[in-house]
Each structure stands twice: as structure tokens, then as C-alpha cells.
């Protein structure tokens, strides 16, 4: 593999940042973390990540609102929601906000598989649950 | 009002249930005798002529008087049997006829007969009584008006219901997120621990297990809250009384709250009796209520102090928790006790917690015969005051959850 793919995780919950970072680093990605919604757009401009995992329930600014702000400035930002909300809710939020997709928190197998999918490494395999 | 409501719920009432009078005379009775009866009973409008319990005619007050007081009327008819000037083909209906049908039939009559009473008979055609058309009209318009009121009430109820439903679905959305979130964290941490073990990084395991435990505790607290609330809502929360010292509990809660302060510059002052104050109530629930208020105060206070104060007067215990925290806007006060209604939007709330604590505290207080009041100034702080009888006196119904 030439260069490592970059992933940015935006989440207010330290536990998720630490654990998800380590699991994805173990998969061979370069993982950056962002503790709060403010400054996310700049982080994306600076890092140019191949994938942004964006939490939804965050203080002051929810992830779905943040995604539209980011997309208004960085229209190709590869955002994927990463949340404990209902899958139905996430599906709706994906289409409403125009982001690339979602990953449900808590299923590590799916986390690995979906990250690979969204980052473009296993596009041939269909998504295991609720499409894009 | 209640009777009317019943009727409009069941549809139109039956003729037999609305009999307005049982007045009757023999057809052979003299006209002057019947006229006398009308003279002496101002409220009497009609008399039925009944022979062998079968109705054979009807006399209406205005018609009789009109006939008699026309020139020579009294001389002409006074001594003749009433049947000679009575209506011998009155409207006769069965007692099971519905009011609206009866009224339609009454109003189909010639104009001059419209207000004539209706004679009501039973299955055997025997006289039951008279039905006043005027009364029926009043009844009908009452129930119409009542229907309109009821429709309005139903609309209001539907609106209210919708609102409750909205809150409930918001509740479910929040509860699923708040239950899943710590559980998902546990799964992730467990995966990391597995990775540490696989890679032989034993020293990582200890730290990770600590995160695992705190996540599990967090989840347990939320699950307990949700279970408590559903128990309260189902009316299954029991009160178990015992004698205990409130002062001791207050000091214990204050100590626990100090741990929650962490690195914030917040002092906790306790103002309580020197000696013990014994209560006979449910100590577990009182502890839960006060712990909740104290942890809220500490959570929402960045700097300053939390004063935990108690007093007793006339067998009523008063405990207040006063903080110098963020305070609550006046317009938000009413939403405070609604489940899962942390004052910020669930998705962007700044503070952890389910927003169930106050709802539970209020419900538990109701159960114990107590009450809670609140005073707050936005930006300056909040005071919650709990009033509780020092001796629990039996069952209190939880009026909040009757809906």
C-alpha cells in the first residue's frame, strides 16, 4: 500500500475517539481526532481526510447541522455519520444533509467493513445494511 | 350535565325516558272539570283522555281555553264530556321511539298541532304518559349544543394527545440513543481489550477495564432511571417505610456530591440540625430525590457554591438545594419536570444525563406526600425546595400519571 488513507473522527465523547481511533489505526489508517464541532471545517481543509466520521449528538452543535455547514464550504467533504442514534434516523439524516452515508456505533465488524467501503477499498461488495 | 353527556354518547334518548307528565282523565269527565284543572295547575299543558288504560284523545291547554272562552264557549261545552271537544286523533308513539324520530313526527303535523303533546304507549298500547314537544325541542337543542362542546373538547383532547405523543416519540428517540451510547462504548472498549490481549500489551488492559467499568456504570444509571420511571408510570412503585435520621442522609449525600465536583471551583455548604431528625418514610426514595437534586446542582454549577439546607416545622421537613449555577429561563420552568426534556435539544445538549432525574424526583415526592418547588434566575442560580411530611401517611395517588 502506498500512502495511508486518512480518517478524521469528530466526536465529543472521549471514549469513542480513543477506541475508534485505535481500532481503525489497527486497520492501517491514519486517524485524527477532533473533540468538538468547532474548528471541524478547518481541520478538514488542513488534513484533507479520505473519510470523516461525524458524531451527531454533540454539545452546542449537532452533527447533522455541522455537516451542512461543512458541506457548504467543502462540498466534497467525505462525511459519514457515526452515531448511536436509530438507523432509521440516520438514514433520513443522510439524505437530508447530503452526506455520504452512516455507520452505527457499537458494531465493530461493521465499523471496519463500512469504513473500508466508504473509503473506496471494497466498493464491489454491497453494503451490509441500509444502503447509502 | 352528566346525564346529557350520557345521552349524547349513546345517541338519541328514547321517548319513554323523557315523559313529561302522566296527566289523564276519563273521556267522560266534564269539560268544566278539566278546565278547572288547567286553571289550578299553571304548569299543566296537556291532559290525555284514557279509557281502560288506552289513550283515546288529547286536550291541550291553549286549545281548550280558546274554545271555552270564545263567546258562549263555556255554556256550550262546560257540561259536556271532554271527549266532545278533544283531539281524538292525537299523535301516539311507542315508548321505544327515539327522541329525534319522535320530534320529526311531531313536526310533520299541521302547524296548529305542532306543539301538541305526544301520547306515549307501551307494547300493549297502554297509556304511559305525555311527551312535551317543547321539552323535546329544548332537550334536542341542549344535546346539540352539548355535542358542539363535546366536539370542541374532543378536538382539544386530540391536540393534547398529539403533543403527548410527540413528547413520547422524542422520549423514545432519546432513550434509544442514551441507552445505546454507553453500551456501544462498552463494546468498543471490550474490543480494544481483546486487541491488547492479542498483542500482549497487558499494561493497557487495566486502563481499558476502568473505562469499561465507568461506561457500564453510566449505562446502569440510565437503565435504572428508565426502569424507575416506567415503574412509577405503571403505578407499581411501592413505599417502604422505616425510621431513619435525615441529617445523616444529608451529610452522606453532600459527601457524595463533593466527589462529583471534580476540578471545578465549587463549595458545598450543609446547613442542618446538629442532632438527628428522625423521619418515618421511605429512606431509599428520599435519598434518591435529594441525590438527584444535589448532583444536578453540582453538574450545572461551574463556579461558586451549592448550599444544602434543611429545617423542620410542624412535622413538615423542608430541604433546599441552592446553587450559583447556570439558572433556568422563566419560560423553561414549566418544561422542567417533563421526562427527557433537558432544556437543550437532545442532539446538541451540553450536559450529560437523560433528563429523567427531575421527573423521577417529582413523582417520588408525590408518592411520599411531598412536593417540590423551584425558584431560579437565569445566569445566577437555582433553588429547589422539597417539602415532605416527616411521617409517611399512607397512600398518595400519583395525579401526574393518571393520563
Interface residues (C-beta under 8 A of the other chain):
Chain A: X13 X15 X16 X18 X19 X20 X22 X23 X26 X56 X57 X58 X59 X60 X61 X62 X63 X64 X65 X83 X84 X85 X86 X89 X105 X106 X107 X108
Chain B: X173 X176 X177 X180 X181 X183 X184 X185 X187 X188 X189 X191 X192 X195 X211 X215 X345 X346 X347 X348 X349 X350 X351
